[in-house]
Amino acid sequence: MDVRALFDLSGKIALITGSTRGLGCTLAQGLAAAGCTVVVNGRQEQPVDEAVDSLRRTYPHVQGSVFDVREEGAVSAAISDIESRVGPLDILVNNAGIQVRGPLEECTAADWRLLVDVNLTGVFLVSQAAARCMIPRRHGKIINICSVQSELARPTIAPYTAAKGGVRNLTRAMAAEWGKHNLQVNGIAPGYFKTEMTRALHQDPAFDAWLCARTPAGRWGDPEELVGATVFLASDASAYVNGHLLFVDGGLVACV
């Protein structure tokens, strides 16, 4: 058995939504380092171009695709373009996500719809478009970036928690329906990582102290610590793993 070959992604093509910065950009670097041709995605052309240019300094095969995960027509056109311009899509990482914090009683319907549309409906739309290409080939990996909030709740993030809980069960539903076509659909549930999205939290001394005391690892996560889990779920090493939610959270969900 060649164990290293199980994790080798050479020649594979991977689309990562929301990958111009933050965790998505780190995952793009990780999959490219594992051998993938990575397609970087964002809603605006300039950030996509800048991310592609930066990554190409080390990984020359990086490509870009500009589309909004909320727009069905744009998603369908983008997947078709990637398939024809870059090649058959092997791996999809649904990473695009946003956060709006505030008391639930003050949450507007517009904010609710925005978070659900980006964090949940976007996963459905991009996965469906990708799966329609993967199913006839009987090969594909879909990795949905969930959250510890797929299982837990805390004040001020109710729409986010609801959407990420939906992504958890949508992951299971995709595995149930598409497993017969040899598609593996799994989720990664990050704990608290220091990113632009969580800047307000890790700069808050009270929250920082609470989190470090609450998490068995006693610290925030480093974005690079998500790469191993992503490579595993994108590779042949996870050929019989389906519908699973892999927590990368320093042990936060395992304890009370």
NUVEX-480549 format. One record per residue: residue number from 1; residue in three letters; x, z, y of N, C-alpha, C in turn. Coordinates in steps of 0.2 Angstrom, whole numbers, plus 5000, padded with zeros to 4 digits. Layout:
- NUM	ALA	X	Z	Y	X	Z	Y	X	Z	Y
...
% end
This chain:
- 1	MET	5004	5000	4994	5000	5000	5000	5004	5000	5006
- 2	ASP	5003	4995	5011	5007	4995	5017	5002	4999	5022
- 3	VAL	5004	5005	5023	5000	5009	5028	5000	5006	5035
- 4	ARG	5006	5004	5037	5007	5002	5044	5002	4996	5045
- 5	ALA	5002	4991	5040	4998	4985	5041	4990	4987	5042
- 6	LEU	4988	4993	5039	4981	4995	5040	4980	4996	5048
- 7	PHE	4985	4998	5052	4983	4999	5059	4986	4993	5063
- 8	ASP	4988	4988	5060	4991	4982	5064	4985	4978	5067
- 9	LEU	4985	4977	5074	4980	4973	5077	4983	4966	5079
- 10	SER	4988	4964	5077	4991	4958	5079	4986	4952	5078
- 11	GLY	4985	4948	5083	4981	4942	5083	4974	4944	5084
- 12	LYS	4972	4950	5085	4965	4952	5086	4963	4951	5093
- 13	ILE	4957	4950	5095	4955	4949	5102	4950	4955	5103
- 14	ALA	4951	4958	5108	4947	4964	5110	4945	4964	5117
- 15	LEU	4938	4965	5118	4935	4966	5125	4934	4973	5126
- 16	ILE	4936	4975	5132	4935	4982	5134	4931	4982	5141
- 17	THR	4925	4984	5141	4921	4984	5147	4924	4990	5151
- 18	GLY	4923	4989	5158	4925	4994	5163	4932	4996	5162
- 19	SER	4937	4991	5162	4944	4993	5160	4949	4991	5165
- 20	THR	4947	4991	5172	4951	4990	5177	4955	4996	5179
- 21	ARG	4953	5002	5177	4956	5008	5179	4954	5014	5174
- 22	GLY	4956	5019	5175	4954	5025	5171	4956	5025	5164
- 23	LEU	4951	5028	5160	4952	5028	5153	4952	5021	5150
- 24	GLY	4948	5016	5153	4947	5009	5150	4954	5006	5151
- 25	CYS	4957	5007	5156	4964	5003	5157	4969	5006	5152
- 26	THR	4969	5013	5151	4973	5016	5146	4972	5013	5139
- 27	LEU	4965	5012	5137	4964	5009	5131	4966	5002	5131
- 28	ALA	4965	4998	5136	4968	4991	5136	4975	4991	5135
- 29	GLN	4979	4995	5138	4986	4996	5136	4988	4997	5129
- 30	GLY	4984	5002	5126	4985	5004	5120	4983	4999	5115
- 31	LEU	4978	4995	5115	4976	4990	5111	4981	4984	5111
- 32	ALA	4983	4983	5118	4988	4977	5119	4995	4979	5115
- 33	ALA	4997	4985	5116	5003	4988	5112	5002	4987	5105
- 34	ALA	4996	4988	5102	4995	4987	5095	4995	4980	5093
- 35	GLY	4995	4975	5097	4995	4968	5095	4989	4964	5097
- 36	CYS	4984	4967	5101	4978	4963	5103	4979	4959	5109
- 37	THR	4976	4954	5109	4974	4950	5115	4969	4954	5118
- 38	VAL	4970	4957	5124	4965	4961	5127	4961	4957	5133
- 39	VAL	4955	4958	5133	4951	4955	5139	4949	4961	5143
- 40	VAL	4951	4961	5149	4949	4966	5154	4943	4964	5157
- 41	ASN	4939	4969	5158	4932	4968	5162	4931	4973	5167
- 42	GLY	4927	4970	5173	4925	4974	5178	4920	4970	5182
- 43	ARG	4916	4973	5187	4911	4970	5190	4913	4965	5196
- 44	GLN	4920	4966	5198	4922	4963	5204	4929	4959	5202
- 45	GLU	4929	4953	5205	4935	4949	5203	4942	4952	5205
- 46	GLN	4942	4955	5211	4949	4957	5213	4952	4963	5209
- 47	PRO	4948	4968	5207	4951	4973	5203	4952	4970	5196
- 48	VAL	4949	4966	5193	4950	4963	5187	4957	4959	5187
- 49	ASP	4957	4955	5192	4964	4951	5193	4970	4956	5194
- 50	GLU	4969	4961	5198	4974	4966	5199	4976	4969	5192
- 51	ALA	4971	4971	5188	4973	4974	5182	4976	4970	5177
- 52	VAL	4974	4963	5177	4977	4958	5172	4984	4957	5174
- 53	ASP	4985	4956	5181	4992	4955	5183	4997	4961	5181
- 54	SER	4994	4967	5182	4998	4973	5181	5000	4973	5173
- 55	LEU	4995	4972	5169	4996	4972	5162	5000	4967	5159
- 56	ARG	5000	4961	5162	5003	4955	5160	5011	4956	5161
- 57	ARG	5013	4961	5165	5020	4962	5166	5023	4964	5159
- 58	THR	5019	4967	5155	5021	4970	5148	5018	4966	5143
- 59	TYR	5012	4964	5143	5008	4961	5138	5005	4954	5141
- 60	PRO	5009	4949	5139	5007	4942	5142	5001	4939	5140
- 61	HIS	4998	4942	5135	4992	4938	5133	4985	4942	5135
- 62	VAL	4986	4946	5140	4980	4949	5143	4976	4944	5147
- 63	GLN	4969	4945	5146	4965	4940	5150	4960	4944	5154
- 64	GLY	4956	4941	5158	4951	4945	5162	4944	4941	5161
- 65	SER	4939	4945	5162	4932	4943	5162	4928	4947	5167
- 66	VAL	4925	4944	5172	4921	4947	5177	4913	4947	5176
- 67	PHE	4910	4953	5174	4903	4953	5173	4901	4960	5174
- 68	ASP	4894	4961	5175	4891	4967	5176	4887	4968	5169
- 69	VAL	4889	4974	5166	4886	4975	5159	4878	4976	5160
- 70	ARG	4875	4977	5166	4868	4978	5166	4864	4971	5167
- 71	GLU	4868	4966	5167	4865	4959	5169	4865	4955	5162
- 72	GLU	4859	4955	5159	4859	4951	5152	4861	4944	5153
- 73	GLY	4859	4940	5157	4862	4933	5158	4869	4933	5159
- 74	ALA	4872	4937	5163	4879	4937	5164	4883	4940	5158
- 75	VAL	4880	4944	5154	4884	4947	5148	4884	4941	5143
- 76	SER	4878	4938	5142	4878	4933	5137	4883	4927	5139
- 77	ALA	4883	4925	5145	4888	4920	5147	4895	4922	5147
- 78	ALA	4896	4928	5148	4903	4931	5148	4906	4931	5140
- 79	ILE	4902	4933	5136	4904	4933	5129	4905	4926	5126
- 80	SER	4900	4921	5128	4901	4914	5126	4908	4911	5129
- 81	ASP	4909	4913	5135	4915	4911	5139	4922	4914	5135
- 82	ILE	4921	4920	5133	4927	4923	5130	4928	4920	5123
- 83	GLU	4923	4919	5120	4923	4915	5113	4927	4908	5113
- 84	SER	4925	4905	5119	4927	4898	5119	4934	4898	5123
- 85	ARG	4935	4902	5127	4942	4902	5131	4947	4906	5128
- 86	VAL	4946	4911	5125	4951	4916	5123	4951	4915	5115
- 87	GLY	4945	4916	5112	4945	4915	5105	4939	4920	5102
- 88	PRO	4938	4920	5095	4933	4924	5092	4934	4931	5093
- 89	LEU	4929	4935	5096	4930	4942	5097	4930	4946	5091
- 90	ASP	4935	4950	5090	4936	4954	5084	4933	4961	5086
- 91	ILE	4935	4964	5092	4934	4971	5094	4930	4971	5101
- 92	LEU	4925	4975	5101	4922	4977	5107	4923	4984	5108
- 93	VAL	4925	4986	5114	4925	4993	5116	4920	4994	5122
- 94	ASN	4915	4997	5121	4910	4998	5127	4912	5005	5131
- 95	ASN	4916	5004	5136	4919	5009	5140	4915	5010	5147
- 96	ALA	4912	5005	5149	4910	5005	5156	4905	5011	5157
- 97	GLY	4906	5015	5162	4902	5020	5163	4902	5023	5170
- 98	ILE	4897	5027	5173	4898	5030	5179	4895	5037	5179
- 99	GLN	4896	5041	5184	4893	5047	5184	4890	5049	5191
- 100	VAL	4885	5052	5192	4882	5054	5198	4880	5062	5197
- 101	ARG	4883	5066	5200	4881	5073	5199	4876	5076	5204
- 102	GLY	4872	5081	5202	4867	5084	5207	4862	5088	5203
- 103	PRO	4858	5092	5206	4853	5096	5202	4848	5091	5200
- 104	LEU	4845	5093	5194	4840	5088	5191	4834	5088	5195
- 105	GLU	4832	5093	5198	4826	5093	5202	4827	5088	5208
- 106	GLU	4833	5086	5210	4834	5082	5216	4836	5075	5214
- 107	CYS	4837	5074	5207	4839	5067	5205	4833	5062	5207
- 108	THR	4835	5057	5210	4831	5051	5212	4830	5047	5206
- 109	ALA	4824	5043	5206	4823	5038	5200	4828	5033	5201
- 110	ALA	4830	5031	5207	4835	5026	5207	4842	5028	5204
- 111	ASP	4844	5034	5205	4850	5037	5202	4849	5037	5194
- 112	TRP	4843	5039	5192	4842	5040	5185	4843	5033	5182
- 113	ARG	4839	5028	5185	4840	5021	5182	4847	5018	5182
- 114	LEU	4851	5020	5187	4857	5017	5188	4862	5020	5182
- 115	LEU	4861	5026	5181	4865	5029	5175	4863	5027	5168
- 116	VAL	4857	5026	5167	4854	5024	5161	4856	5017	5160
- 117	ASP	4855	5013	5165	4857	5006	5165	4864	5004	5163
- 118	VAL	4869	5008	5167	4876	5006	5165	4878	5010	5159
- 119	ASN	4876	5016	5158	4879	5020	5152	4876	5019	5146
- 120	LEU	4870	5016	5145	4866	5015	5139	4864	5008	5138
- 121	THR	4860	5005	5143	4858	4999	5142	4863	4994	5142
- 122	GLY	4869	4995	5146	4874	4990	5146	4878	4990	5139
- 123	VAL	4878	4996	5135	4881	4996	5129	4876	4992	5124
- 124	PHE	4870	4992	5125	4865	4988	5121	4866	4981	5122
- 125	LEU	4867	4979	5128	4867	4972	5130	4874	4968	5128
- 126	VAL	4879	4972	5129	4886	4969	5127	4886	4969	5120
- 127	SER	4884	4974	5116	4885	4975	5109	4881	4969	5106
- 128	GLN	4875	4968	5108	4870	4963	5105	4873	4956	5106
- 129	ALA	4876	4955	5112	4879	4948	5113	4885	4947	5108
- 130	ALA	4889	4952	5108	4895	4952	5104	4893	4951	5096
- 131	ALA	4888	4955	5094	4886	4955	5087	4883	4949	5085
- 132	ARG	4880	4945	5089	4877	4939	5088	4883	4934	5086
- 133	CYS	4889	4935	5089	4895	4931	5087	4898	4933	5080
- 134	MET	4899	4940	5080	4902	4943	5074	4898	4942	5068
- 135	ILE	4892	4943	5068	4888	4943	5062	4889	4937	5057
- 136	PRO	4889	4931	5060	4890	4925	5056	4897	4925	5053
- 137	ARG	4902	4928	5056	4909	4928	5053	4910	4934	5049
- 138	ARG	4905	4938	5048	4905	4944	5044	4911	4949	5045
- 139	HIS	4913	4949	5052	4918	4954	5054	4918	4956	5061
- 140	GLY	4919	4962	5062	4918	4965	5069	4919	4972	5069
- 141	LYS	4922	4974	5075	4922	4982	5076	4919	4983	5083
- 142	ILE	4915	4987	5083	4912	4990	5090	4913	4997	5091
- 143	ILE	4916	4999	5096	4918	5006	5098	4914	5008	5104
- 144	ASN	4910	5012	5104	4906	5015	5110	4909	5021	5112
- 145	ILE	4911	5021	5118	4914	5027	5121	4908	5032	5123
- 146	CYS	4907	5037	5119	4902	5042	5121	4905	5048	5125
- 147	SER	4903	5054	5123	4906	5059	5127	4904	5066	5123
- 148	VAL	4908	5071	5125	4905	5078	5122	4898	5079	5125
- 149	GLN	4896	5076	5130	4889	5077	5133	4884	5073	5129
- 150	SER	4887	5069	5123	4882	5066	5118	4879	5072	5114
- 151	GLU	4883	5077	5114	4880	5083	5110	4879	5089	5114
- 152	LEU	4882	5090	5120	4881	5096	5124	4878	5094	5131
- 153	ALA	4876	5099	5134	4873	5098	5141	4876	5104	5146
- 154	ARG	4877	5102	5152	4878	5107	5157	4875	5105	5164
- 155	PRO	4874	5110	5168	4871	5108	5174	4874	5102	5178
- 156	THR	4869	5099	5182	4871	5094	5187	4872	5087	5184
- 157	ILE	4872	5086	5177	4873	5079	5174	4868	5077	5169
- 158	ALA	4862	5079	5171	4856	5077	5166	4856	5070	5164
- 159	PRO	4856	5065	5169	4855	5058	5167	4861	5056	5163
- 160	TYR	4867	5058	5165	4873	5056	5161	4872	5058	5154
- 161	THR	4870	5065	5153	4869	5068	5146	4864	5064	5142
- 162	ALA	4858	5062	5145	4853	5059	5142	4856	5052	5140
- 163	ALA	4859	5048	5144	4862	5042	5142	4867	5042	5137
- 164	LYS	4872	5047	5137	4877	5047	5132	4874	5050	5125
- 165	GLY	4869	5054	5125	4865	5055	5119	4862	5049	5116
- 166	GLY	4859	5045	5121	4857	5038	5118	4862	5034	5115
- 167	VAL	4868	5034	5118	4873	5030	5115	4875	5032	5108
- 168	ARG	4875	5039	5107	4877	5042	5101	4872	5039	5096
- 169	ASN	4865	5039	5097	4860	5037	5092	4860	5029	5092
- 170	LEU	4862	5026	5097	4862	5019	5097	4868	5016	5092
- 171	THR	4873	5020	5093	4879	5019	5088	4877	5019	5081
- 172	ARG	4873	5024	5079	4870	5025	5072	4866	5019	5070
- 173	ALA	4861	5018	5075	4857	5012	5074	4860	5006	5073
- 174	MET	4865	5004	5077	4869	4998	5076	4873	4998	5069
- 175	ALA	4875	5004	5067	4879	5004	5060	4874	5003	5055
- 176	ALA	4868	5006	5056	4862	5005	5050	4860	4998	5050
- 177	GLU	4860	4994	5055	4857	4987	5055	4863	4982	5053
- 178	TRP	4869	4983	5056	4874	4978	5056	4879	4980	5050
- 179	GLY	4879	4985	5047	4884	4987	5042	4883	4982	5036
- 180	LYS	4878	4979	5035	4877	4974	5029	4880	4968	5031
- 181	HIS	4882	4967	5037	4886	4961	5040	4893	4962	5040
- 182	ASN	4895	4968	5038	4902	4970	5038	4905	4971	5045
- 183	LEU	4900	4974	5049	4902	4976	5056	4903	4984	5055
- 184	GLN	4908	4986	5058	4908	4994	5059	4907	4996	5066
- 185	VAL	4903	5000	5067	4901	5002	5074	4902	5010	5074
- 186	ASN	4906	5012	5078	4908	5019	5079	4908	5022	5086
- 187	GLY	4908	5028	5087	4909	5031	5094	4915	5035	5094
- 188	ILE	4918	5036	5100	4923	5041	5102	4920	5045	5107
- 189	ALA	4920	5052	5106	4917	5056	5111	4923	5060	5114
- 190	PRO	4925	5058	5120	4931	5061	5124	4928	5068	5126
- 191	GLY	4933	5073	5127	4931	5079	5130	4933	5078	5138
- 192	TYR	4936	5083	5141	4937	5082	5148	4944	5080	5149
- 193	PHE	4945	5074	5152	4951	5070	5153	4952	5070	5161
- 194	LYS	4958	5070	5163	4960	5069	5170	4959	5062	5172
- 195	THR	4954	5060	5175	4953	5053	5178	4950	5053	5185
- 196	GLU	4949	5047	5187	4946	5047	5194	4939	5050	5194
- 197	MET	4936	5048	5188	4929	5051	5188	4928	5058	5188
- 198	THR	4933	5062	5185	4933	5069	5185	4937	5073	5190
- 199	ARG	4939	5069	5195	4944	5072	5200	4941	5078	5203
- 200	ALA	4935	5078	5205	4932	5083	5208	4932	5090	5204
- 201	LEU	4931	5089	5197	4931	5094	5193	4938	5097	5192
- 202	HIS	4943	5093	5191	4950	5096	5189	4953	5098	5196
- 203	GLN	4950	5097	5201	4953	5099	5208	4949	5106	5210
- 204	ASP	4944	5108	5206	4940	5114	5207	4943	5119	5203
- 205	PRO	4946	5124	5206	4950	5130	5202	4945	5133	5197
- 206	ALA	4939	5134	5199	4934	5138	5195	4933	5134	5189
- 207	PHE	4931	5128	5190	4930	5123	5184	4936	5123	5179
- 208	ASP	4942	5121	5183	4948	5121	5179	4949	5127	5174
- 209	ALA	4948	5133	5177	4949	5139	5173	4944	5140	5168
- 210	TRP	4938	5138	5169	4933	5138	5164	4934	5134	5158
- 211	LEU	4936	5127	5160	4937	5122	5155	4943	5124	5150
- 212	CYS	4948	5126	5153	4954	5128	5150	4953	5134	5145
- 213	ALA	4949	5139	5147	4947	5145	5143	4942	5143	5138
- 214	ARG	4938	5138	5139	4932	5135	5134	4935	5131	5129
- 215	THR	4941	5127	5130	4943	5123	5126	4949	5126	5121
- 216	PRO	4949	5126	5115	4954	5129	5111	4961	5126	5112
- 217	ALA	4962	5120	5114	4968	5117	5116	4971	5120	5122
- 218	GLY	4966	5123	5127	4968	5127	5133	4970	5122	5138
- 219	ARG	4968	5116	5138	4970	5111	5143	4966	5105	5144
- 220	TRP	4967	5101	5149	4963	5095	5149	4967	5089	5145
- 221	GLY	4963	5084	5143	4966	5079	5139	4970	5074	5143
- 222	ASP	4975	5071	5140	4979	5066	5143	4975	5059	5141
- 223	PRO	4974	5054	5145	4970	5048	5143	4974	5045	5137
- 224	GLU	4980	5045	5137	4984	5042	5131	4982	5045	5125
- 225	GLU	4979	5051	5125	4977	5054	5118	4971	5051	5115
- 226	LEU	4968	5046	5119	4962	5042	5116	4964	5036	5112
- 227	VAL	4971	5034	5113	4973	5028	5111	4973	5028	5103
- 228	GLY	4975	5033	5100	4976	5033	5093	4969	5032	5089
- 229	ALA	4964	5036	5092	4957	5035	5089	4954	5028	5090
- 230	THR	4956	5025	5096	4953	5019	5097	4957	5014	5092
- 231	VAL	4963	5014	5091	4967	5009	5087	4964	5010	5080
- 232	PHE	4963	5017	5077	4960	5018	5071	4954	5015	5070
- 233	LEU	4949	5016	5074	4942	5013	5074	4942	5005	5075
- 234	ALA	4947	5002	5078	4948	4995	5079	4951	4992	5073
- 235	SER	4954	4995	5068	4959	4993	5063	4956	4993	5056
- 236	ASP	4959	4989	5052	4957	4989	5045	4957	4996	5042
- 237	ALA	4961	5001	5045	4961	5008	5042	4954	5011	5042
- 238	SER	4949	5009	5046	4943	5012	5046	4937	5007	5043
- 239	ALA	4939	5003	5038	4935	4998	5035	4928	5001	5032
- 240	TYR	4929	5008	5030	4923	5011	5027	4920	5017	5031
- 241	VAL	4922	5016	5038	4919	5021	5043	4914	5018	5047
- 242	ASN	4908	5020	5047	4903	5017	5050	4898	5022	5053
- 243	GLY	4896	5022	5059	4891	5026	5062	4893	5033	5063
- 244	HIS	4900	5034	5064	4903	5040	5065	4905	5041	5072
- 245	LEU	4904	5047	5074	4906	5050	5081	4912	5054	5081
- 246	LEU	4918	5051	5083	4924	5055	5083	4926	5058	5089
- 247	PHE	4926	5065	5089	4927	5069	5095	4935	5070	5096
- 248	VAL	4937	5068	5102	4943	5069	5105	4943	5074	5111
- 249	ASP	4943	5080	5109	4940	5085	5114	4944	5091	5114
- 250	GLY	4950	5092	5111	4954	5098	5110	4950	5104	5107
- 251	GLY	4945	5102	5103	4941	5107	5099	4935	5110	5103
- 252	LEU	4933	5107	5109	4928	5110	5113	4921	5111	5110
- 253	VAL	4919	5105	5106	4913	5105	5103	4913	5109	5097
- 254	ALA	4918	5111	5094	4919	5115	5088	4917	5122	5088
- 255	CYS	4917	5125	5094	4917	5132	5095	4911	5133	5101
- 256	VAL	4909	5139	5101	4904	5142	5106	4908	5146	5111
% end
